[in-house]
């Protein structure tokens, strides 16, 4: 894997060293995880901003809700319930032990 040098503050380097030591990882691994977390955060913030913008436009929001309702109706497969009672334990309730 190719590497590059990045200038960071002394405080950030100290924090990275401490995190790396606590997690028994390299500074690079901690930094890679931090970048990935930041990217995920940015994606969610962009999605939230897009939804806020959509909600602010009442006509567009109503259209979106109509479209969502259309997709929700496609999940109806005609089955009202399972043909058997799973109870609280799940499908292995009556399974024989081996």
GROMACS elastic network, one bead per residue, 0.5 to 0.9 nm:
[ bonds ]
;  ai    aj funct       b0    kb
    8    11     6  0.81708   500
    8    12     6  0.62695   500
    8    13     6  0.66116   500
    9    12     6  0.52003   500
    9    13     6  0.63142   500
    9    14     6  0.86753   500
   10    13     6  0.50448   500
   10    14     6  0.61425   500
   10    15     6  0.86074   500
   11    14     6  0.51086   500
   11    15     6  0.62086   500
   11    16     6  0.86024   500
   12    15     6  0.50414   500
   12    16     6  0.60832   500
   12    17     6  0.85655   500
   13    16     6  0.50091   500
   13    17     6  0.60966   500
   13    18     6  0.85522   500
   13    27     6  0.86744   500
   14    17     6  0.51102   500
   14    18     6  0.61702   500
   14    19     6  0.86242   500
   15    18     6  0.50915   500
   15    19     6  0.61150   500
   15    20     6  0.84647   500
   16    19     6  0.51239   500
   16    20     6  0.59564   500
   16    21     6  0.84817   500
   16    26     6  0.89972   500
   16    27     6  0.59203   500
   16    28     6  0.88187   500
   16    30     6  0.69684   500
   16    31     6  0.73202   500
   17    20     6  0.51002   500
   17    21     6  0.61109   500
   17    22     6  0.86091   500
   17    26     6  0.82053   500
   17    27     6  0.61253   500
   17    30     6  0.89269   500
   18    21     6  0.51591   500
   18    22     6  0.61629   500
   18    23     6  0.86219   500
   18    27     6  0.89493   500
   19    22     6  0.50982   500
   19    23     6  0.61075   500
   19    24     6  0.82283   500
   19    25     6  0.81622   500
   19    27     6  0.78885   500
   19    30     6  0.71493   500
   20    23     6  0.52319   500
   20    24     6  0.56201   500
   20    26     6  0.54929   500
   20    27     6  0.53625   500
   20    28     6  0.85646   500
   20    29     6  0.78978   500
   20    30     6  0.60795   500
   20    31     6  0.89900   500
   21    25     6  0.65288   500
   21    26     6  0.77862   500
   21    27     6  0.84722   500
   22    25     6  0.78955   500
   23    26     6  0.85973   500
   23    30     6  0.84391   500
   25    28     6  0.80812   500
   25    29     6  0.61494   500
   25    30     6  0.67005   500
   26    29     6  0.51644   500
   26    30     6  0.64198   500
   26    31     6  0.85904   500
   27    30     6  0.51348   500
   27    31     6  0.60418   500
   27    32     6  0.85091   500
   28    31     6  0.50069   500
   28    32     6  0.59790   500
   28    33     6  0.85362   500
   29    32     6  0.50490   500
   29    33     6  0.61785   500
   29    34     6  0.85691   500
   30    33     6  0.51469   500
   30    34     6  0.61621   500
   30    35     6  0.86916   500
   31    35     6  0.61811   500
   31    36     6  0.86155   500
   32    35     6  0.51656   500
   32    36     6  0.62274   500
   32    37     6  0.86377   500
   33    36     6  0.50978   500
   33    37     6  0.61264   500
   33    38     6  0.85524   500
   34    37     6  0.50875   500
   34    38     6  0.61001   500
   34    39     6  0.85980   500
   35    38     6  0.50197   500
   35    39     6  0.61493   500
   35    40     6  0.86853   500
   36    39     6  0.50832   500
   36    40     6  0.63053   500
   36    41     6  0.86448   500
   37    40     6  0.51350   500
   37    41     6  0.61685   500
   37    42     6  0.86614   500
   38    42     6  0.61769   500
   38    43     6  0.86738   500
   39    42     6  0.51022   500
   39    43     6  0.62856   500
   39    44     6  0.87795   500
   40    43     6  0.51215   500
   40    44     6  0.63390   500
   40    45     6  0.86520   500
   41    44     6  0.52287   500
   41    45     6  0.61506   500
   41    46     6  0.86240   500
   42    45     6  0.50303   500
   42    46     6  0.61047   500
   42    47     6  0.85446   500
   43    46     6  0.51698   500
   43    47     6  0.61993   500
   43    48     6  0.86509   500
   44    48     6  0.60561   500
   44    49     6  0.85014   500
   45    48     6  0.50668   500
   45    49     6  0.61038   500
   45    50     6  0.85562   500
   46    49     6  0.50634   500
   46    50     6  0.61291   500
   46    51     6  0.86600   500
   47    50     6  0.50498   500
   47    51     6  0.62352   500
   47    52     6  0.85786   500
   48    51     6  0.51340   500
   48    52     6  0.61007   500
   48    53     6  0.85795   500
   49    53     6  0.61380   500
   49    54     6  0.85543   500
   50    53     6  0.50873   500
   50    54     6  0.61532   500
   50    55     6  0.86237   500
   51    55     6  0.60264   500
   51    56     6  0.84919   500
   51    61     6  0.88994   500
   52    55     6  0.50888   500
   52    56     6  0.61578   500
   52    57     6  0.88865   500
   53    56     6  0.51108   500
   53    57     6  0.66997   500
   54    57     6  0.54042   500
   54    58     6  0.76346   500
   54    59     6  0.89265   500
   54    60     6  0.62549   500
   54    61     6  0.55875   500
   54    64     6  0.84107   500
   55    58     6  0.61483   500
   55    59     6  0.88130   500
   55    60     6  0.75157   500
   55    61     6  0.52219   500
   55    62     6  0.85955   500
   56    59     6  0.89045   500
   56    60     6  0.84622   500
   56    61     6  0.75926   500
   57    60     6  0.53686   500
   57    61     6  0.60302   500
   57    62     6  0.86125   500
   58    61     6  0.50283   500
   58    62     6  0.60866   500
   58    63     6  0.86024   500
   59    62     6  0.51866   500
   59    63     6  0.62985   500
   59    64     6  0.86615   500
   60    63     6  0.50608   500
   60    64     6  0.61309   500
   60    65     6  0.86397   500
   61    65     6  0.61745   500
   61    66     6  0.86444   500
   62    65     6  0.50686   500
   62    66     6  0.62517   500
   62    67     6  0.86789   500
   63    66     6  0.50753   500
   63    67     6  0.62454   500
   63    68     6  0.86447   500
   64    67     6  0.50732   500
   64    68     6  0.61406   500
   64    69     6  0.86049   500
   65    68     6  0.50198   500
   65    69     6  0.61548   500
   65    70     6  0.86778   500
   66    69     6  0.51327   500
   66    70     6  0.64037   500
   66    71     6  0.89536   500
   67    70     6  0.50921   500
   67    71     6  0.65367   500
   67    72     6  0.87299   500
   68    71     6  0.51849   500
   68    72     6  0.61600   500
   68    73     6  0.87449   500
   69    73     6  0.62979   500
   69    74     6  0.89438   500
   70    73     6  0.53364   500
   70    74     6  0.68479   500
   71    74     6  0.52877   500
   71    75     6  0.72813   500
   72    75     6  0.57430   500
   72    76     6  0.78383   500
   73    76     6  0.57958   500
   74    77     6  0.76783   500
   76    79     6  0.74316   500
   76    80     6  0.88705   500
   77    80     6  0.83978   500
   79    82     6  0.75072   500
   79    83     6  0.89724   500
   80    83     6  0.89467   500
   81    84     6  0.82111   500
   82    85     6  0.69210   500
   82    86     6  0.82547   500
   85    90     6  0.88952   500
   85    91     6  0.88091   500
   86    89     6  0.66928   500
   86    90     6  0.51160   500
   86    91     6  0.57426   500
   86    92     6  0.84835   500
   86    93     6  0.73314   500
   87    90     6  0.64143   500
   87    91     6  0.85045   500
   87    93     6  0.80401   500
   88    93     6  0.86518   500
   89    92     6  0.71588   500
   89    93     6  0.57957   500
   90    93     6  0.60288   500
   91    94     6  0.75649   500
   91    95     6  0.80006   500
   92    96     6  0.83589   500
   93    96     6  0.86886   500
